[in-house]
Amino acid sequence: MKYYLGIDGGGSNTTAVLADESGNLLGMGMAGPTSGHFIGHQALIHHLRAAAAFALDSARFEGQLDL
């Protein structure tokens, strides 16, 4: 089974979703903004990782992702 992590970052928040290869939504996570115009590089990375981690946690995902 393949899994897909999609991330949409913007000026006000970042949303991440985890879905399987059939398109079933398994988990979703949100974090702060990822717009490089408003925040620094470290905050951008932190928010991307946080949104992804929240999505994986909400899906109770224990597999391995190839990033």
PDB file of N, CA, C, O and CB in Angstrom:
ATOM      1  N   MET A   1       0.850  -1.173   0.000  1.00  0.00           N
ATOM      2  CA  MET A   1       0.000   0.000   0.000  1.00  0.00           C
ATOM      3  C   MET A   1       0.897   1.237   0.000  1.00  0.00           C
ATOM      4  O   MET A   1       1.853   1.323   0.770  1.00  0.00           O
ATOM      5  CB  MET A   1      -0.968  -0.002   1.226  1.00  0.00           C
ATOM      6  N   LYS A   2       0.577   2.189  -0.869  1.00  0.00           N
ATOM      7  CA  LYS A   2       1.300   3.450  -0.918  1.00  0.00           C
ATOM      8  C   LYS A   2       0.505   4.520  -0.189  1.00  0.00           C
ATOM      9  O   LYS A   2      -0.726   4.506  -0.181  1.00  0.00           O
ATOM     10  CB  LYS A   2       1.575   3.873  -2.376  1.00  0.00           C
ATOM     11  N   TYR A   3       1.236   5.455   0.429  1.00  0.00           N
ATOM     12  CA  TYR A   3       0.635   6.576   1.136  1.00  0.00           C
ATOM     13  C   TYR A   3       1.198   7.869   0.574  1.00  0.00           C
ATOM     14  O   TYR A   3       2.333   7.918   0.102  1.00  0.00           O
ATOM     15  CB  TYR A   3       0.889   6.478   2.662  1.00  0.00           C
ATOM     16  N   TYR A   4       0.385   8.915   0.634  1.00  0.00           N
ATOM     17  CA  TYR A   4       0.780  10.216   0.106  1.00  0.00           C
ATOM     18  C   TYR A   4       0.535  11.286   1.149  1.00  0.00           C
ATOM     19  O   TYR A   4      -0.526  11.339   1.770  1.00  0.00           O
ATOM     20  CB  TYR A   4       0.016  10.542  -1.190  1.00  0.00           C
ATOM     21  N   LEU A   5       1.540  12.144   1.334  1.00  0.00           N
ATOM     22  CA  LEU A   5       1.439  13.269   2.248  1.00  0.00           C
ATOM     23  C   LEU A   5       1.437  14.541   1.417  1.00  0.00           C
ATOM     24  O   LEU A   5       2.402  14.830   0.709  1.00  0.00           O
ATOM     25  CB  LEU A   5       2.604  13.271   3.290  1.00  0.00           C
ATOM     26  N   GLY A   6       0.359  15.293   1.503  1.00  0.00           N
ATOM     27  CA  GLY A   6       0.252  16.556   0.782  1.00  0.00           C
ATOM     28  C   GLY A   6       0.290  17.704   1.766  1.00  0.00           C
ATOM     29  O   GLY A   6      -0.338  17.648   2.823  1.00  0.00           O
ATOM     30  N   ILE A   7       1.031  18.751   1.418  1.00  0.00           N
ATOM     31  CA  ILE A   7       1.149  19.913   2.297  1.00  0.00           C
ATOM     32  C   ILE A   7       0.828  21.172   1.516  1.00  0.00           C
ATOM     33  O   ILE A   7       1.357  21.389   0.425  1.00  0.00           O
ATOM     34  CB  ILE A   7       2.563  20.002   2.914  1.00  0.00           C
ATOM     35  N   ASP A   8      -0.043  22.003   2.079  1.00  0.00           N
ATOM     36  CA  ASP A   8      -0.400  23.296   1.508  1.00  0.00           C
ATOM     37  C   ASP A   8       0.003  24.367   2.511  1.00  0.00           C
ATOM     38  O   ASP A   8      -0.622  24.523   3.560  1.00  0.00           O
ATOM     39  CB  ASP A   8      -1.934  23.377   1.168  1.00  0.00           C
ATOM     40  N   GLY A   9       1.052  25.099   2.175  1.00  0.00           N
ATOM     41  CA  GLY A   9       1.530  26.151   3.065  1.00  0.00           C
ATOM     42  C   GLY A   9       1.143  27.516   2.559  1.00  0.00           C
ATOM     43  O   GLY A   9       1.071  27.746   1.352  1.00  0.00           O
ATOM     44  N   GLY A  10       0.890  28.428   3.488  1.00  0.00           N
ATOM     45  CA  GLY A  10       0.506  29.771   3.095  1.00  0.00           C
ATOM     46  C   GLY A  10       0.876  30.802   4.139  1.00  0.00           C
ATOM     47  O   GLY A  10       1.618  30.516   5.079  1.00  0.00           O
ATOM     48  N   GLY A  11       0.359  31.984   3.968  1.00  0.00           N
ATOM     49  CA  GLY A  11       0.699  33.099   4.837  1.00  0.00           C
ATOM     50  C   GLY A  11       0.034  33.063   6.196  1.00  0.00           C
ATOM     51  O   GLY A  11       0.509  33.713   7.128  1.00  0.00           O
ATOM     52  N   SER A  12      -1.061  32.313   6.336  1.00  0.00           N
ATOM     53  CA  SER A  12      -1.734  32.274   7.634  1.00  0.00           C
ATOM     54  C   SER A  12      -1.653  30.913   8.317  1.00  0.00           C
ATOM     55  O   SER A  12      -1.652  30.843   9.546  1.00  0.00           O
ATOM     56  CB  SER A  12      -3.173  32.658   7.467  1.00  0.00           C
ATOM     57  N   ASN A  13      -1.586  29.827   7.542  1.00  0.00           N
ATOM     58  CA  ASN A  13      -1.425  28.505   8.154  1.00  0.00           C
ATOM     59  C   ASN A  13      -0.922  27.496   7.128  1.00  0.00           C
ATOM     60  O   ASN A  13      -0.808  27.787   5.937  1.00  0.00           O
ATOM     61  CB  ASN A  13      -2.754  28.023   8.763  1.00  0.00           C
ATOM     62  N   THR A  14      -0.627  26.305   7.632  1.00  0.00           N
ATOM     63  CA  THR A  14      -0.169  25.188   6.804  1.00  0.00           C
ATOM     64  C   THR A  14      -1.052  23.993   7.119  1.00  0.00           C
ATOM     65  O   THR A  14      -1.301  23.688   8.286  1.00  0.00           O
ATOM     66  CB  THR A  14       1.351  24.858   7.058  1.00  0.00           C
ATOM     67  N   THR A  15      -1.525  23.319   6.083  1.00  0.00           N
ATOM     68  CA  THR A  15      -2.357  22.131   6.249  1.00  0.00           C
ATOM     69  C   THR A  15      -1.659  20.951   5.589  1.00  0.00           C
ATOM     70  O   THR A  15      -1.156  21.064   4.471  1.00  0.00           O
ATOM     71  CB  THR A  15      -3.778  22.347   5.647  1.00  0.00           C
ATOM     72  N   ALA A  16      -1.633  19.829   6.278  1.00  0.00           N
ATOM     73  CA  ALA A  16      -1.071  18.591   5.732  1.00  0.00           C
ATOM     74  C   ALA A  16      -2.130  17.507   5.798  1.00  0.00           C
ATOM     75  O   ALA A  16      -2.878  17.422   6.772  1.00  0.00           O
ATOM     76  CB  ALA A  16       0.214  18.159   6.505  1.00  0.00           C
ATOM     77  N   VAL A  17      -2.196  16.679   4.765  1.00  0.00           N
ATOM     78  CA  VAL A  17      -3.121  15.552   4.756  1.00  0.00           C
ATOM     79  C   VAL A  17      -2.362  14.286   4.360  1.00  0.00           C
ATOM     80  O   VAL A  17      -1.436  14.331   3.550  1.00  0.00           O
ATOM     81  CB  VAL A  17      -4.309  15.814   3.784  1.00  0.00           C
ATOM     82  N   LEU A  18      -2.765  13.170   4.937  1.00  0.00           N
ATOM     83  CA  LEU A  18      -2.218  11.865   4.594  1.00  0.00           C
ATOM     84  C   LEU A  18      -3.342  11.058   3.967  1.00  0.00           C
ATOM     85  O   LEU A  18      -4.428  10.946   4.534  1.00  0.00           O
ATOM     86  CB  LEU A  18      -1.616  11.135   5.852  1.00  0.00           C
ATOM     87  N   ALA A  19      -3.075  10.490   2.782  1.00  0.00           N
ATOM     88  CA  ALA A  19      -4.066   9.679   2.072  1.00  0.00           C
ATOM     89  C   ALA A  19      -3.415   8.396   1.589  1.00  0.00           C
ATOM     90  O   ALA A  19      -2.197   8.327   1.427  1.00  0.00           O
ATOM     91  CB  ALA A  19      -4.679  10.461   0.880  1.00  0.00           C
ATOM     92  N   ASP A  20      -4.234   7.385   1.361  1.00  0.00           N
ATOM     93  CA  ASP A  20      -3.700   6.152   0.793  1.00  0.00           C
ATOM     94  C   ASP A  20      -3.830   6.192  -0.723  1.00  0.00           C
ATOM     95  O   ASP A  20      -4.369   7.147  -1.281  1.00  0.00           O
ATOM     96  CB  ASP A  20      -4.428   4.915   1.370  1.00  0.00           C
ATOM     97  N   GLU A  21      -3.338   5.158  -1.381  1.00  0.00           N
ATOM     98  CA  GLU A  21      -3.324   5.143  -2.846  1.00  0.00           C
ATOM     99  C   GLU A  21      -4.718   5.092  -3.468  1.00  0.00           C
ATOM    100  O   GLU A  21      -4.867   5.340  -4.664  1.00  0.00           O
ATOM    101  CB  GLU A  21      -2.523   3.968  -3.328  1.00  0.00           C
ATOM    102  N   SER A  22      -5.727   4.775  -2.681  1.00  0.00           N
ATOM    103  CA  SER A  22      -7.104   4.781  -3.174  1.00  0.00           C
ATOM    104  C   SER A  22      -7.763   6.144  -3.001  1.00  0.00           C
ATOM    105  O   SER A  22      -8.904   6.341  -3.420  1.00  0.00           O
ATOM    106  CB  SER A  22      -7.922   3.719  -2.456  1.00  0.00           C
ATOM    107  N   GLY A  23      -7.052   7.084  -2.389  1.00  0.00           N
ATOM    108  CA  GLY A  23      -7.584   8.424  -2.189  1.00  0.00           C
ATOM    109  C   GLY A  23      -8.324   8.608  -0.884  1.00  0.00           C
ATOM    110  O   GLY A  23      -8.954   9.644  -0.672  1.00  0.00           O
ATOM    111  N   ASN A  24      -8.260   7.621  -0.002  1.00  0.00           N
ATOM    112  CA  ASN A  24      -8.925   7.740   1.296  1.00  0.00           C
ATOM    113  C   ASN A  24      -8.121   8.654   2.204  1.00  0.00           C
ATOM    114  O   ASN A  24      -6.922   8.445   2.390  1.00  0.00           O
ATOM    115  CB  ASN A  24      -9.110   6.353   1.952  1.00  0.00           C
ATOM    116  N   LEU A  25      -8.768   9.665   2.773  1.00  0.00           N
ATOM    117  CA  LEU A  25      -8.125  10.573   3.712  1.00  0.00           C
ATOM    118  C   LEU A  25      -7.930   9.856   5.038  1.00  0.00           C
ATOM    119  O   LEU A  25      -8.893   9.378   5.639  1.00  0.00           O
ATOM    120  CB  LEU A  25      -8.959  11.866   3.899  1.00  0.00           C
ATOM    121  N   LEU A  26      -6.689   9.782   5.493  1.00  0.00           N
ATOM    122  CA  LEU A  26      -6.369   9.057   6.716  1.00  0.00           C
ATOM    123  C   LEU A  26      -6.099   9.977   7.898  1.00  0.00           C
ATOM    124  O   LEU A  26      -6.374   9.615   9.042  1.00  0.00           O
ATOM    125  CB  LEU A  26      -5.180   8.177   6.486  1.00  0.00           C
ATOM    126  N   GLY A  27      -5.563  11.161   7.630  1.00  0.00           N
ATOM    127  CA  GLY A  27      -5.250  12.088   8.707  1.00  0.00           C
ATOM    128  C   GLY A  27      -5.009  13.479   8.178  1.00  0.00           C
ATOM    129  O   GLY A  27      -4.708  13.680   7.001  1.00  0.00           O
ATOM    130  N   MET A  28      -5.149  14.453   9.091  1.00  0.00           N
ATOM    131  CA  MET A  28      -4.959  15.849   8.731  1.00  0.00           C
ATOM    132  C   MET A  28      -4.310  16.580   9.881  1.00  0.00           C
ATOM    133  O   MET A  28      -4.603  16.306  11.045  1.00  0.00           O
ATOM    134  CB  MET A  28      -6.293  16.511   8.352  1.00  0.00           C
ATOM    135  N   GLY A  29      -3.417  17.521   9.557  1.00  0.00           N
ATOM    136  CA  GLY A  29      -2.770  18.316  10.588  1.00  0.00           C
ATOM    137  C   GLY A  29      -2.606  19.750  10.134  1.00  0.00           C
ATOM    138  O   GLY A  29      -2.525  20.033   8.939  1.00  0.00           O
ATOM    139  N   MET A  30      -2.558  20.654  11.104  1.00  0.00           N
ATOM    140  CA  MET A  30      -2.384  22.075  10.802  1.00  0.00           C
ATOM    141  C   MET A  30      -1.299  22.659  11.681  1.00  0.00           C
ATOM    142  O   MET A  30      -1.059  22.196  12.796  1.00  0.00           O
ATOM    143  CB  MET A  30      -3.704  22.847  10.996  1.00  0.00           C
ATOM    144  N   ALA A  31      -0.643  23.691  11.154  1.00  0.00           N
ATOM    145  CA  ALA A  31       0.395  24.408  11.896  1.00  0.00           C
ATOM    146  C   ALA A  31       0.413  25.853  11.404  1.00  0.00           C
ATOM    147  O   ALA A  31      -0.446  26.265  10.625  1.00  0.00           O
ATOM    148  CB  ALA A  31       1.805  23.729  11.718  1.00  0.00           C
ATOM    149  N   GLY A  32       1.383  26.601  11.858  1.00  0.00           N
ATOM    150  CA  GLY A  32       1.488  28.019  11.522  1.00  0.00           C
ATOM    151  C   GLY A  32       1.873  28.271  10.076  1.00  0.00           C
ATOM    152  O   GLY A  32       1.971  27.336   9.282  1.00  0.00           O
ATOM    153  N   PRO A  33       2.091  29.537   9.734  1.00  0.00           N
ATOM    154  CA  PRO A  33       2.359  29.931   8.352  1.00  0.00           C
ATOM    155  C   PRO A  33       3.692  29.421   7.817  1.00  0.00           C
ATOM    156  O   PRO A  33       4.619  29.147   8.579  1.00  0.00           O
ATOM    157  CB  PRO A  33       2.324  31.420   8.241  1.00  0.00           C
ATOM    158  N   THR A  34       3.772  29.300   6.490  1.00  0.00           N
ATOM    159  CA  THR A  34       5.023  28.903   5.840  1.00  0.00           C
ATOM    160  C   THR A  34       5.410  29.862   4.720  1.00  0.00           C
ATOM    161  O   THR A  34       6.216  29.524   3.853  1.00  0.00           O
ATOM    162  CB  THR A  34       4.902  27.489   5.286  1.00  0.00           C
ATOM    163  N   SER A  35       4.843  31.037   4.746  1.00  0.00           N
ATOM    164  CA  SER A  35       5.205  32.027   3.741  1.00  0.00           C
ATOM    165  C   SER A  35       6.548  32.655   4.107  1.00  0.00           C
ATOM    166  O   SER A  35       6.681  33.285   5.156  1.00  0.00           O
ATOM    167  CB  SER A  35       4.106  33.113   3.614  1.00  0.00           C
ATOM    168  N   GLY A  36       7.539  32.477   3.236  1.00  0.00           N
ATOM    169  CA  GLY A  36       8.875  32.995   3.488  1.00  0.00           C
ATOM    170  C   GLY A  36       8.938  34.503   3.587  1.00  0.00           C
ATOM    171  O   GLY A  36       9.930  35.046   4.074  1.00  0.00           O
ATOM    172  N   HIS A  37       7.904  35.192   3.135  1.00  0.00           N
ATOM    173  CA  HIS A  37       7.873  36.656   3.208  1.00  0.00           C
ATOM    174  C   HIS A  37       7.617  37.154   4.625  1.00  0.00           C
ATOM    175  O   HIS A  37       7.937  38.298   4.947  1.00  0.00           O
ATOM    176  CB  HIS A  37       6.806  37.203   2.273  1.00  0.00           C
ATOM    177  N   PHE A  38       7.047  36.309   5.468  1.00  0.00           N
ATOM    178  CA  PHE A  38       6.641  36.740   6.801  1.00  0.00           C
ATOM    179  C   PHE A  38       7.440  36.114   7.938  1.00  0.00           C
ATOM    180  O   PHE A  38       7.553  36.704   9.012  1.00  0.00           O
ATOM    181  CB  PHE A  38       5.207  36.433   6.996  1.00  0.00           C
ATOM    182  N   ILE A  39       7.989  34.941   7.715  1.00  0.00           N
ATOM    183  CA  ILE A  39       8.696  34.239   8.792  1.00  0.00           C
ATOM    184  C   ILE A  39      10.071  33.813   8.299  1.00  0.00           C
ATOM    185  O   ILE A  39      10.332  33.801   7.096  1.00  0.00           O
ATOM    186  CB  ILE A  39       7.886  33.004   9.284  1.00  0.00           C
ATOM    187  N   GLY A  40      10.935  33.470   9.221  1.00  0.00           N
ATOM    188  CA  GLY A  40      12.272  33.017   8.864  1.00  0.00           C
ATOM    189  C   GLY A  40      12.297  31.549   8.444  1.00  0.00           C
ATOM    190  O   GLY A  40      11.310  30.826   8.572  1.00  0.00           O
ATOM    191  N   HIS A  41      13.446  31.141   7.943  1.00  0.00           N
ATOM    192  CA  HIS A  41      13.642  29.774   7.449  1.00  0.00           C
ATOM    193  C   HIS A  41      13.386  28.730   8.533  1.00  0.00           C
ATOM    194  O   HIS A  41      12.734  27.719   8.269  1.00  0.00           O
ATOM    195  CB  HIS A  41      15.055  29.613   6.906  1.00  0.00           C
ATOM    196  N   GLN A  42      13.886  28.955   9.742  1.00  0.00           N
ATOM    197  CA  GLN A  42      13.716  27.970  10.816  1.00  0.00           C
ATOM    198  C   GLN A  42      12.241  27.786  11.180  1.00  0.00           C
ATOM    199  O   GLN A  42      11.795  26.661  11.408  1.00  0.00           O
ATOM    200  CB  GLN A  42      14.510  28.397  12.058  1.00  0.00           C
ATOM    201  N   ALA A  43      11.488  28.878  11.235  1.00  0.00           N
ATOM    202  CA  ALA A  43      10.057  28.785  11.551  1.00  0.00           C
ATOM    203  C   ALA A  43       9.301  28.072  10.431  1.00  0.00           C
ATOM    204  O   ALA A  43       8.384  27.292  10.691  1.00  0.00           O
ATOM    205  CB  ALA A  43       9.461  30.192  11.783  1.00  0.00           C
ATOM    206  N   LEU A  44       9.690  28.345   9.184  1.00  0.00           N
ATOM    207  CA  LEU A  44       9.071  27.693   8.044  1.00  0.00           C
ATOM    208  C   LEU A  44       9.239  26.178   8.138  1.00  0.00           C
ATOM    209  O   LEU A  44       8.267  25.436   7.989  1.00  0.00           O
ATOM    210  CB  LEU A  44       9.671  28.220   6.735  1.00  0.00           C
ATOM    211  N   ILE A  45      10.460  25.716   8.382  1.00  0.00           N
ATOM    212  CA  ILE A  45      10.731  24.281   8.514  1.00  0.00           C
ATOM    213  C   ILE A  45       9.955  23.692   9.690  1.00  0.00           C
ATOM    214  O   ILE A  45       9.383  22.607   9.583  1.00  0.00           O
ATOM    215  CB  ILE A  45      12.243  24.031   8.695  1.00  0.00           C
ATOM    216  N   HIS A  46       9.940  24.406  10.797  1.00  0.00           N
ATOM    217  CA  HIS A  46       9.219  23.932  11.988  1.00  0.00           C
ATOM    218  C   HIS A  46       7.734  23.733  11.681  1.00  0.00           C
ATOM    219  O   HIS A  46       7.159  22.714  12.065  1.00  0.00           O
ATOM    220  CB  HIS A  46       9.391  24.930  13.158  1.00  0.00           C
ATOM    221  N   HIS A  47       7.110  24.682  11.003  1.00  0.00           N
ATOM    222  CA  HIS A  47       5.685  24.578  10.708  1.00  0.00           C
ATOM    223  C   HIS A  47       5.384  23.463   9.705  1.00  0.00           C
ATOM    224  O   HIS A  47       4.369  22.779   9.837  1.00  0.00           O
ATOM    225  CB  HIS A  47       5.169  25.901  10.175  1.00  0.00           C
ATOM    226  N   LEU A  48       6.247  23.270   8.707  1.00  0.00           N
ATOM    227  CA  LEU A  48       6.062  22.155   7.774  1.00  0.00           C
ATOM    228  C   LEU A  48       6.128  20.818   8.502  1.00  0.00           C
ATOM    229  O   LEU A  48       5.276  19.950   8.311  1.00  0.00           O
ATOM    230  CB  LEU A  48       7.121  22.203   6.664  1.00  0.00           C
ATOM    231  N   ARG A  49       7.151  20.664   9.338  1.00  0.00           N
ATOM    232  CA  ARG A  49       7.298  19.401  10.088  1.00  0.00           C
ATOM    233  C   ARG A  49       6.148  19.183  11.058  1.00  0.00           C
ATOM    234  O   ARG A  49       5.666  18.061  11.208  1.00  0.00           O
ATOM    235  CB  ARG A  49       8.623  19.388  10.853  1.00  0.00           C
ATOM    236  N   ALA A  50       5.708  20.245  11.716  1.00  0.00           N
ATOM    237  CA  ALA A  50       4.613  20.119  12.684  1.00  0.00           C
ATOM    238  C   ALA A  50       3.324  19.695  11.990  1.00  0.00           C
ATOM    239  O   ALA A  50       2.637  18.792  12.467  1.00  0.00           O
ATOM    240  CB  ALA A  50       4.398  21.448  13.433  1.00  0.00           C
ATOM    241  N   ALA A  51       2.988  20.331  10.872  1.00  0.00           N
ATOM    242  CA  ALA A  51       1.760  19.962  10.154  1.00  0.00           C
ATOM    243  C   ALA A  51       1.819  18.506   9.708  1.00  0.00           C
ATOM    244  O   ALA A  51       0.834  17.778   9.837  1.00  0.00           O
ATOM    245  CB  ALA A  51       1.545  20.883   8.934  1.00  0.00           C
ATOM    246  N   ALA A  52       2.966  18.077   9.184  1.00  0.00           N
ATOM    247  CA  ALA A  52       3.127  16.683   8.754  1.00  0.00           C
ATOM    248  C   ALA A  52       3.000  15.728   9.938  1.00  0.00           C
ATOM    249  O   ALA A  52       2.327  14.702   9.841  1.00  0.00           O
ATOM    250  CB  ALA A  52       4.488  16.487   8.062  1.00  0.00           C
ATOM    251  N   ALA A  53       3.645  16.063  11.052  1.00  0.00           N
ATOM    252  CA  ALA A  53       3.582  15.203  12.239  1.00  0.00           C
ATOM    253  C   ALA A  53       2.160  15.093  12.767  1.00  0.00           C
ATOM    254  O   ALA A  53       1.729  14.006  13.153  1.00  0.00           O
ATOM    255  CB  ALA A  53       4.504  15.740  13.337  1.00  0.00           C
ATOM    256  N   PHE A  54       1.420  16.206  12.789  1.00  0.00           N
ATOM    257  CA  PHE A  54       0.030  16.167  13.251  1.00  0.00           C
ATOM    258  C   PHE A  54      -0.828  15.299  12.333  1.00  0.00           C
ATOM    259  O   PHE A  54      -1.699  14.573  12.813  1.00  0.00           O
ATOM    260  CB  PHE A  54      -0.549  17.589  13.326  1.00  0.00           C
ATOM    261  N   ALA A  55      -0.595  15.364  11.018  1.00  0.00           N
ATOM    262  CA  ALA A  55      -1.349  14.530  10.079  1.00  0.00           C
ATOM    263  C   ALA A  55      -1.056  13.051  10.306  1.00  0.00           C
ATOM    264  O   ALA A  55      -1.970  12.226  10.315  1.00  0.00           O
ATOM    265  CB  ALA A  55      -1.016  14.917   8.630  1.00  0.00           C
ATOM    266  N   LEU A  56       0.219  12.719  10.489  1.00  0.00           N
ATOM    267  CA  LEU A  56       0.594  11.322  10.742  1.00  0.00           C
ATOM    268  C   LEU A  56       0.034  10.833  12.073  1.00  0.00           C
ATOM    269  O   LEU A  56      -0.446   9.704  12.174  1.00  0.00           O
ATOM    270  CB  LEU A  56       2.122  11.167  10.729  1.00  0.00           C
ATOM    271  N   ASP A  57       0.096  11.685  13.091  1.00  0.00           N
ATOM    272  CA  ASP A  57      -0.446  11.316  14.399  1.00  0.00           C
ATOM    273  C   ASP A  57      -1.954  11.095  14.334  1.00  0.00           C
ATOM    274  O   ASP A  57      -2.467  10.141  14.918  1.00  0.00           O
ATOM    275  CB  ASP A  57      -0.121  12.395  15.432  1.00  0.00           C
ATOM    276  N   SER A  58      -2.667  11.972  13.627  1.00  0.00           N
ATOM    277  CA  SER A  58      -4.124  11.834  13.570  1.00  0.00           C
ATOM    278  C   SER A  58      -4.532  10.572  12.815  1.00  0.00           C
ATOM    279  O   SER A  58      -5.607  10.020  13.047  1.00  0.00           O
ATOM    280  CB  SER A  58      -4.749  13.066  12.906  1.00  0.00           C
ATOM    281  N   ALA A  59      -3.656  10.117  11.902  1.00  0.00           N
ATOM    282  CA  ALA A  59      -3.924   8.879  11.161  1.00  0.00           C
ATOM    283  C   ALA A  59      -3.433   7.648  11.922  1.00  0.00           C
ATOM    284  O   ALA A  59      -3.693   6.513  11.522  1.00  0.00           O
ATOM    285  CB  ALA A  59      -3.262   8.935   9.783  1.00  0.00           C
ATOM    286  N   ARG A  60      -2.721   7.889  13.021  1.00  0.00           N
ATOM    287  CA  ARG A  60      -2.082   6.797  13.778  1.00  0.00           C
ATOM    288  C   ARG A  60      -1.181   5.982  12.873  1.00  0.00           C
ATOM    289  O   ARG A  60      -1.123   4.755  12.952  1.00  0.00           O
ATOM    290  CB  ARG A  60      -3.142   5.883  14.426  1.00  0.00           C
ATOM    291  N   PHE A  61      -0.468   6.717  11.996  1.00  0.00           N
ATOM    292  CA  PHE A  61       0.398   6.109  10.997  1.00  0.00           C
ATOM    293  C   PHE A  61       1.692   5.639  11.642  1.00  0.00           C
ATOM    294  O   PHE A  61       2.363   6.402  12.337  1.00  0.00           O
ATOM    295  CB  PHE A  61       0.692   7.097   9.859  1.00  0.00           C
ATOM    296  N   GLU A  62       2.040   4.372  11.407  1.00  0.00           N
ATOM    297  CA  GLU A  62       3.260   3.805  11.969  1.00  0.00           C
ATOM    298  C   GLU A  62       4.187   3.270  10.905  1.00  0.00           C
ATOM    299  O   GLU A  62       5.170   2.599  11.221  1.00  0.00           O
ATOM    300  CB  GLU A  62       2.925   2.712  12.937  1.00  0.00           C
ATOM    301  N   GLY A  63       3.892   3.553   9.645  1.00  0.00           N
ATOM    302  CA  GLY A  63       4.715   3.065   8.542  1.00  0.00           C
ATOM    303  C   GLY A  63       5.921   3.943   8.285  1.00  0.00           C
ATOM    304  O   GLY A  63       6.246   4.826   9.079  1.00  0.00           O
ATOM    305  N   GLN A  64       6.572   3.695   7.180  1.00  0.00           N
ATOM    306  CA  GLN A  64       7.756   4.440   6.760  1.00  0.00           C
ATOM    307  C   GLN A  64       7.405   5.261   5.533  1.00  0.00           C
ATOM    308  O   GLN A  64       6.823   4.747   4.578  1.00  0.00           O
ATOM    309  CB  GLN A  64       8.950   3.488   6.465  1.00  0.00           C
ATOM    310  N   LEU A  65       7.763   6.553   5.561  1.00  0.00           N
ATOM    311  CA  LEU A  65       7.552   7.415   4.405  1.00  0.00           C
ATOM    312  C   LEU A  65       8.872   7.605   3.672  1.00  0.00           C
ATOM    313  O   LEU A  65       9.904   7.824   4.305  1.00  0.00           O
ATOM    314  CB  LEU A  65       6.958   8.781   4.830  1.00  0.00           C
ATOM    315  N   ASP A  66       8.851   7.525   2.364  1.00  0.00           N
ATOM    316  CA  ASP A  66      10.019   7.840   1.541  1.00  0.00           C
ATOM    317  C   ASP A  66       9.928   9.296   1.163  1.00  0.00           C
ATOM    318  O   ASP A  66       9.107   9.680   0.330  1.00  0.00           O
ATOM    319  CB  ASP A  66      10.104   6.930   0.271  1.00  0.00           C
ATOM    320  N   LEU A  67      10.773  10.113   1.776  1.00  0.00           N
ATOM    321  CA  LEU A  67      10.744  11.555   1.503  1.00  0.00           C
ATOM    322  C   LEU A  67      11.876  11.964   0.627  1.00  0.00           C
ATOM    323  O   LEU A  67      12.006  13.143   0.296  1.00  0.00           O
ATOM    324  CB  LEU A  67      10.788  12.348   2.779  1.00  0.00           C
TER     325      LEU A  67
END
